[in-house]
Amino acid sequence: MKTRTAWTRTAATALSLALAACTGADPKTPAATKPDAAAPADAAAATAAHPSALIPRPAQMVPGQGRFVLGPQTRLSVAAGDAAARTVAEDFAARLQRARGFAPAIDAAAQPAAGAVSFAIDPAAPAGEEAYALDIRADGVRVRARAAAGLFYGAVSLWQLATAAPGQGPTAIAAQRIEDAPRFAWRGLMLDVARHFRSVEEVKSIIDQMALHKLNTFHWHLTDDQGWRIQIQRYPRLTEVGGCRIPAGAAGRGEDGTPRPYCGFYTQAQIREVVAYAAARHIAVVPEIEMPGHAQAAIAAYPELGVRDVLKQAPPVSPDWGVHTYLYGVDEPTFEFLQNVLDEVAGLFPSKYIHIGGDEAAKDQWIASPAVQAKIRALGLKDEMALQSWFVGRIGKHLETRQRVLVGWDEILEGGKLPASATVMSWRGTAGAVEAAREGHDVILSPDRKLYLDYAQSDRDDEPSGRYPVSTLQDFYGFEVIPQELQGEQAKRVIGAQANLWSEHKRGFDRVELALYPRLDALAEVVWSPQAGRDWNDFQRRLVPQLARYRAQKVGASDAAYAVKFELAGEPGAAPQIRLSNQTGFGQIRYRTDGREPDASSPVYAAPLPAKAPLDLVATTFFDTQPVSAPRRYRIADAAEFGALGSAALTPCREGYNLRVEDDAARDGRGDGERAALTVNLIDPCWIYPNAALDGVGQIEVRVGQLPYNFQLWHDTKNIVTRKAELGGALEVRLDDCKSEPVARLPLAPARGSAGISELRAPLPKLSGRHNLCLVFASGSHDPLWALDRVLLRPGG
């Protein structure tokens, strides 16, 4: 796969006709109008943006006649004394400078001049603080709203229209009138920085993209078992100790074998900086301080906060992912600590809401603690679930004294009645939202298999690390916020939805960006646009210029929905062929067989291609003249390689606990080079190579890797499968049935000394026909976690 630089270069040569791409219209004539004779000469070739080239799609849109040319000569007009309008105008000019290379001057005038873009706070504008009206005519543009947030969103829509055509300099925008307002009040994104820390600048870049998608709530997951990321002045050890961990495996060791800590936290000054940056973009920052579970980093710093009669020594800040059993205690000093922390947090975050977590609070230590059991009896509570409800209620009452609303994951519903003001964020499907709404609580939808951004977006071998099952762009777009069970007043309790990005498997910021975009575009439309106006195919057409915007801004965006997939096909006895496809069926696939990258004039794929070695096939998906995926290469040196299967193409032997994990060491086992992404199952290291053609095959080559088993599975730990190791263990190959005797064994000894990827080989007996090959690791232990990188069958000698 090519680098982003090559992708950008290829795209830049093809992204010159955005209107034609969006509408199929004659690229020489903008839609619904003739060229404007008054346009400057350097704008004559500018492309008018299609009226619907906005994400999210506006509530109401009426096409007009003609077009407005926006260029360096354009003036931005605001009324004298309208500070909100001037702020929006200045932001709009700055964004135009970055995107198109010019910043219109700003005039303060009672009436805008002809040809100007005016911004105004207007009490006669559409109702609602986030609503706006955008009127584009040939002789000028008016952006009006009753409040600053709505005016900002109107400017964002105008900016999108101004950047629908790529390139620098003037641009023409089709005349139209838009009246728009959001469907939901809470339009959110959660970022987990506890597992993998993100810098202030990286957080700001995400906030920028949220603003350009009209999202208004940034949920900041700041504490967890693996790290405490917010400075609390009263308790410095929270960041001194809780802000660092020693990662598992090679990532936690230097080249000399010494521990290599992973550290990071935000000072209070940095927190204020981010909060102010978000507020300027009309985004509220909601902090999350986890309790009573996910508390191991805090307890590592202050062991007295834990269940003291069970806790024998301070735990480390956890290097593991999964469900941990360290809970806060329920004595008065612990509540004093939590209240003091929340008071400092409330002083940093002006948001109405503070999130206290409440999820995955494994009660093992509470159950084992005589002191906690005595507390349950003294309070007259039924059990540990009721104790958690009491815990949440006490914290909720404290937040009310600070004029804040408690938000928690749907587990806070368990065990008893919530504080009346509490808001429930439903992540375990939608049942929690339904229950909470029926009990009179506001709810936010955030179900894990629907709106979690850490799930993989494809089953491709170049897919970055993530969880399974696959969660595609179309899956996100198809989500409906209000559960069918809720009607009438109960449905009104749904205040919105958000997507969550957990970062266990998102080590670098490039991985974060690929997980976010463009699924964030789909979410934006789900929470902003009227349900009746959503259209998947229309959304994809509007996404074409948005993908170009990402490239222009140097923002990484996944092209998994459009990346070309190569599939070996052919009937028995017939010559093998290669089928090309993409995940959505959108656009045209163009290809070359000489190893060069396709362009808009390359052949269009229409039928399977001959599979004949050697082969260097490169293919890209286009929409009209515009590439919507990076080129993908299928290079084969000899015929045996046609049957090679990568990690993602193999079939796990069982469902559940399947992950795509980035190796903690480089492929060569040294330095910080390219890391493999390996598909693993945390319960059973077993895979199927399906329907293998075994006639003439005499050898199997397998690339394997080993990962640290840094996963805590709580009650599922007992279900982990291990197989007896003989002579250091082996990868066993079995025919059809995974319980049959091995037909080949590949000893693991040559791979055990390498932190990277190793290649193992073994002969296969003479076999015929097609069979499933079952590949299992018999290593004697589940740690390290062995994984497959590639399987290749070669002819016999």
C-alpha positions, -999 to 999 in steps of 0.1 A, spaced: 0 0 0 13 35 -9 21 61 17 -2 90 24 22 113 3 17 91 -28 -20 90 -22 -22 127 -19 -2 132 -50 -24 109 -70 -56 124 -56 -44 160 -64 -42 153 -101 -77 139 -102 -96 161 -77 -103 191 -101 -141 186 -108 -160 183 -75 -194 193 -90 -192 167 -117 -183 141 -91 -213 150 -69 -239 154 -96 -228 138 -128 -233 172 -145 -212 186 -173 -179 195 -155 -176 226 -176 -209 241 -164 -219 245 -128 -252 229 -118 -284 250 -122 -266 280 -137 -244 293 -165 -209 306 -159 -210 340 -142 -196 366 -166 -187 388 -137 -165 362 -121 -127 370 -120 -107 353 -147 -89 331 -121 -123 319 -109 -137 310 -144 -127 274 -139 -139 272 -103 -164 245 -96 -197 254 -80 -205 231 -50 -236 211 -52 -263 224 -28 -262 191 -10 -224 188 -6 -227 192 32 -221 168 60 -243 166 80 -271 172 56 -292 203 64 -328 201 76 -341 223 47 -325 232 15 -339 251 -16 -317 255 -47 -315 290 -61 -304 306 -94 -269 315 -103 -238 313 -82 -217 333 -58 -180 337 -64 -160 338 -32 -125 351 -35 -99 375 -21 -120 404 -32 -150 393 -11 -157 413 21 -170 398 53 -196 421 69 -206 423 105 -226 450 124 -207 473 146 -209 460 182 -219 425 172 -190 407 189 -203 372 183 -206 379 146 -171 393 144 -157 362 162 -174 339 137 -163 360 107 -127 360 120 -128 322 124 -143 318 89 -116 340 74 -89 320 91 -103 287 79 -105 301 43 -69 312 46 -58 277 55 -80 259 29 -80 283 -1 -51 306 5 -69 338 11 -87 356 40 -114 381 31 -112 414 50 -139 421 76 -160 453 75 -182 467 103 -212 482 86 -249 487 93 -257 472 59 -235 448 40 -221 460 7 -231 442 -26 -211 410 -30 -203 407 7 -208 378 31 -226 391 61 -228 374 96 -254 386 120 -270 377 153 -307 381 144 -337 375 167 -358 368 136 -335 339 125 -348 303 129 -355 294 165 -329 276 186 -294 284 199 -278 261 173 -301 269 144 -291 291 115 -302 304 81 -278 305 52 -289 325 21 -265 323 -9 -273 345 -39 -252 358 -68 -250 393 -52 -241 382 -17 -244 357 12 -262 362 45 -256 340 75 -280 346 104 -287 330 137 -302 338 171 -271 328 190 -234 325 185 -234 287 182 -260 287 154 -240 315 136 -208 293 139 -226 263 124 -239 285 95 -203 296 88 -192 259 89 -218 251 63 -205 280 41 -169 268 46 -178 233 35 -195 247 4 -164 269 -3 -141 238 0 -162 213 -19 -140 220 -49 -103 213 -42 -74 237 -47 -65 272 -38 -80 305 -49 -115 316 -57 -144 292 -57 -180 294 -69 -209 283 -47 -243 275 -61 -271 298 -50 -293 282 -24 -312 288 9 -306 266 39 -325 266 72 -310 242 96 -311 230 132 -299 198 150 -321 169 157 -304 161 191 -289 183 218 -261 159 227 -238 151 197 -208 136 211 -174 119 208 -156 102 236 -118 99 235 -100 75 259 -66 89 269 -60 67 299 -49 37 278 -29 57 252 -22 93 260 -28 120 234 -10 153 234 -28 187 237 -23 194 200 -37 161 190 -68 166 212 -72 200 197 -71 186 162 -99 162 171 -119 191 185 -114 210 153 -129 182 132 -158 178 157 -166 215 152 -165 211 114 -190 182 118 -213 203 141 -206 179 171 -209 197 204 -198 174 232 -163 161 238 -163 133 265 -128 131 278 -120 97 295 -92 108 318 -88 80 344 -88 42 343 -68 12 355 -40 20 331 -34 57 338 -46 88 356 -42 117 332 -55 148 350 -35 168 375 -52 171 409 -32 195 430 -44 181 464 -32 146 454 0 149 434 7 111 435 -23 106 412 -1 117 383 34 111 397 25 74 402 -8 69 385 3 87 353 30 60 345 29 23 338 54 -3 325 38 -17 293 37 -54 289 61 -71 265 87 -55 243 71 -21 245 79 -19 282 116 -27 278 145 -7 265 171 -23 242 192 -31 272 163 -48 290 156 -20 315 120 -10 321 107 17 298 78 36 315 48 49 295 37 83 311 15 112 304 -9 136 321 -24 170 315 -16 199 339 -45 220 350 -33 248 328 -34 224 298 -69 213 308 -81 249 309 -64 255 275 -83 226 259 -116 236 275 -113 271 262 -103 259 228 -134 237 226 -156 264 240 -145 288 212 -159 261 188 -191 256 208 -181 223 222 -186 213 258 -159 192 274 -173 165 297 -147 149 320 -149 113 331 -135 103 365 -141 66 368 -156 51 400 -161 28 418 -143 5 394 -115 11 368 -96 26 398 -63 7 398 -42 37 388 -56 58 416 -52 29 441 -16 24 429 -10 60 439 -29 59 472 -35 23 483 -56 34 513 -84 43 487 -89 6 480 -106 -21 499 -81 -20 527 -89 -53 545 -85 -72 512 -57 -52 496 -24 -66 509 -1 -42 489 -3 -14 464 -10 -27 429 10 -14 399 -7 8 374 -20 -19 351 -3 -28 319 -32 -50 310 -65 -45 291 -98 -59 302 -119 -61 334 -100 -54 367 -111 -61 402 -97 -31 421 -126 -10 435 -126 21 457 -135 14 493 -167 27 508 -153 44 540 -154 81 548 -118 90 539 -123 75 504 -154 96 498 -136 127 511 -109 120 485 -135 115 457 -153 147 466 -121 167 467 -111 154 433 -145 162 419 -144 197 433 -111 204 415 -125 188 383 -156 210 386 -134 240 389 -116 231 356 -147 221 335 -176 245 333 -197 217 316 -231 210 331 -222 173 332 -195 153 349 -192 116 340 -184 92 369 -181 60 348 -197 32 369 -192 4 344 -175 -30 349 -172 -26 386 -163 -62 394 -174 -68 430 -149 -95 440 -131 -74 465 -163 -59 480 -176 -95 484 -144 -106 501 -142 -77 525 -156 -81 560 -156 -43 563 -176 -38 532 -200 -65 541 -205 -48 575 -212 -15 556 -239 -32 535 -256 -45 566 -253 -12 584 -270 6 555 -297 -20 552 -288 -28 516 -295 -60 498 -262 -67 482 -231 -53 465 -252 -41 435 -273 -20 459 -241 -7 475 -229 6 441 -262 23 437 -258 39 472 -222 49 462 -235 66 429 -263 83 448 -239 98 473 -216 111 446 -246 124 427 -258 144 457 -223 159 460 -223 170 423 -256 186 428 -241 209 454 -217 220 427 -246 225 403 -235 196 381 -254 167 366 -240 132 371 -236 110 339 -228 73 341 -227 42 320 -258 21 321 -246 -1 350 -255 28 374 -291 16 369 -284 -16 387 -291 -21 424 -316 7 431 -330 41 423 -307 67 408 -307 104 417 -335 120 398 -312 143 379 -288 116 367 -283 110 330 -276 75 317 -252 67 289 -263 33 274 -234 13 261 -245 -24 265 -269 -21 236 -300 0 240 -318 -17 270 -302 7 295 -316 36 275 -351 22 274 -351 14 312 -337 48 321 -361 68 299 -390 49 313 -378 58 348 -377 95 338 -339 99 332 -323 117 302 -304 91 281 -276 91 256 -272 63 232 -237 49 228 -241 11 222 -208 -8 218 -214 -27 186 -230 2 169 -211 34 179 -177 22 192 -149 34 170 -123 9 182 -139 -19 162 -122 -28 129 -137 -14 98 -129 -43 75 -116 -78 74 -87 -67 52 -51 -76 59 -41 -40 58 -67 -31 84 -52 -15 115 -56 -30 150 -91 -31 165 -119 -52 179 -142 -76 160 -168 -79 146 -163 -54 119 -181 -21 122 -183 -4 89 -190 31 77 -225 20 65 -232 4 99 -226 38 116 -247 56 90 -276 31 96 -278 36 133 -311 50 147 -307 69 179 -342 65 194 -349 29 203 -382 15 188 -395 7 223 -396 44 232 -425 66 221 -440 100 230 -426 116 261 -403 87 268 -386 92 234 -380 128 243 -358 116 271 -332 107 244 -310 137 243 -286 124 218 -258 99 210 -221 97 208 -193 75 194 -167 62 217 -130 56 209 -113 33 234 -76 33 228 -62 0 240 -55 -9 204 -48 26 191 -12 31 200 -4 61 177 -24 91 166 -24 79 130 -44 49 143 -68 73 161 -74 93 130 -81 62 109 -106 50 135 -124 84 137 -127 94 101 -149 91 81 -172 72 106 -174 105 124 -191 120 93 -217 92 95 -223 99 132 -226 136 125 -255 131 101 -272 106 124 -273 130 153 -279 163 134 -300 156 103 -337 146 102 -341 109 101 -364 110 70 -337 129 50 -309 103 55 -299 86 23 -268 63 22 -260 67 -15 -264 104 -13 -242 105 17 -215 87 -1 -216 112 -30 -213 140 -4 -184 122 12 -163 124 -19 -154 161 -14 -151 155 23 -124 129 18 -106 155 -3 -109 180 26 -93 155 49 -63 151 26 -60 189 22 -59 192 60 -34 164 63 -59 145 84 -57 107 81 -90 90 71 -97 54 66 -107 43 31 -117 8 42 -152 13 27 -137 18 -8 -104 0 -7 -101 -26 -35 -102 -62 -24 -85 -89 -44 -100 -124 -43 -87 -155 -60 -116 -174 -77 -122 -200 -103 -140 -233 -107 -121 -266 -103 -102 -275 -134 -105 -239 -148 -78 -213 -149 -78 -192 -117 -90 -156 -118 -89 -126 -96 -121 -107 -86 -119 -71 -76 -145 -55 -53 -149 -30 -25 -169 -30 7 -197 -8 -5 -200 -14 -42 -197 24 -46 -178 40 -75 -157 24 -103 -126 3 -98 -98 12 -122 -66 -9 -124 -33 -14 -141 -12 -46 -144 22 -30 -149 27 -20 -113 19 17 -118 -9 35 -100 -42 38 -119 -57 72 -128 -90 84 -142 -81 71 -177 -71 36 -166 -93 6 -175 -125 1 -155 -128 -33 -139 -158 -52 -154 -149 -89 -152 -124 -112 -133 -88 -110 -144 -64 -138 -152 -44 -150 -122 -10 -156 -138 23 -152 -122 43 -130 -121 17 -103 -115 18 -67 -102 -18 -55 -102 -27 -21 -87 -63 -9 -83 -81 21 -70 -118 30 -66 -129 62 -83 -161 82 -83 -162 98 -117 -127 113 -119 -120 113 -82 -102 86 -63 -119 76 -31 -94 50 -20 -56 48 -20 -42 24 -45 -39 -13 -34 -13 -36 -48 -16 -74 -54 20 -85 -63 27 -122 -69 62 -135 -77 52 -172 -82 20 -192 -86 21 -206 -50 16 -171 -36 -19 -169 -50 -30 -192 -22 -13 -172 6 -37 -161 34 -29 -132 57 -39 -130 94 -73 -113 88 -83 -138 61 -80 -168 83 -112 -179 102 -111 -180 140 -122 -213 154 -147 -196 177 -166 -164 180 -160 -139 208 -128 -123 220 -114 -119 185 -91 -89 182 -68 -74 156 -38 -65 177 -7 -44 168 24 -62 178 44 -45 206 76 -51 186 87 -43 151 84 -70 125 122 -75 126 121 -76 164 143 -45 167 139 -8 169 107 11 161 100 -2 126 68 -14 110 46 -34 134 24 -63 123 -13 -62 130 -23 -98 140 -57 -113 143 -59 -132 176 -85 -150 198 -80 -145 235 -97 -177 245 -84 -202 220 -54 -198 197 -69 -217 168 -76 -207 131 -90 -223 100 -74 -220 65 -107 -227 46 -110 -249 16 -73 -253 9 -64 -268 -25 -40 -296 -15 -33 -313 -48 5 -311 -54 11 -293 -20 41 -306 -1 51 -278 23 36 -252 46 52 -219 55 38 -199 83 48 -165 96 41 -163 134 44 -137 161 41 -137 199 24 -111 219 23 -105 257 -9 -118 272 -19 -85 288 -56 -92 290 -77 -96 321 -109 -115 313 -123 -117 348 -147 -147 350 -138 -158 315 -102 -165 324 -112 -201 333 -122 -207 297 -88 -200 282 -77 -230 262 -41 -242 265 -26 -273 247 2 -294 260 36 -285 247 61 -311 236 97 -303 230 91 -266 234 57 -265 217 46 -264 181 21 -250 157 0 -280 147 -17 -285 114 -48 -307 115 -70 -318 86 -107 -308 87 -114 -316 123 -95 -295 149 -95 -325 172 -79 -348 147 -42 -359 149 -18 -334 135 -6 -339 99 23 -315 105 40 -299 134 60 -266 131 83 -263 163 81 -229 180 116 -231 193 131 -210 164 105 -182 171 106 -181 208 138 -159 209 124 -132 186 100 -104 197 91 -99 160 77 -121 132 94 -154 125 89 -178 96 84 -216 103 83 -244 77 73 -280 77 66 -307 51 30 -319 45 20 -354 36 7 -361 2 -30 -349 2 -55 -343 -25 -87 -323 -30 -99 -294 -9 -99 -294 29 -100 -271 58 -67 -268 76 -70 -263 113 -39 -245 128 -36 -246 166 -8 -235 189 2 -262 214 26 -241 235 17 -252 270 6 -217 281 -16 -188 270 13 -164 277 28 -154 253 -2 -152 230 9 -168 197 -6 -155 165 -5 -161 127 7 -135 103 6 -154 70 1 -190 58 15 -202 25 12 -237 9 40 -247 -15 44 -275 -40 62 -307 -28 98 -312 -37 
